[in-house]
Amino acid sequence: MKEAIHNKLNKRQYLTRQGDVWPYVMFVITGQIRWAMLVTSGKEHILFNIEENKSFWGQLIFADGEMPALS
């Protein structure tokens, strides 16, 4: 697919951060991606995991704004 961006991440590498503009659809081929939000104490609060062979549609596909969490 011409439009697809293939990206292999290392552990502890971020795909996007809170506040980023990220209007993409993601499909995880292998592994998993943890979606988290930083809370006021500075700790991460895990929102959900995206498992392999699953897709994720970021909310910014449908609306303008910034990412509310990091992955």
PyMOL commands that set and color helices and strands:
alter all, ss='L'
color gray80, all
select helices_A, chain A and resi 59-61
alter helices_A, ss='H'
color red, helices_A
select strands_A, chain A and resi 25-28+32-38+44-51+54-57
alter strands_A, ss='S'
color yellow, strands_A
deselect
rebuild
show_as cartoon
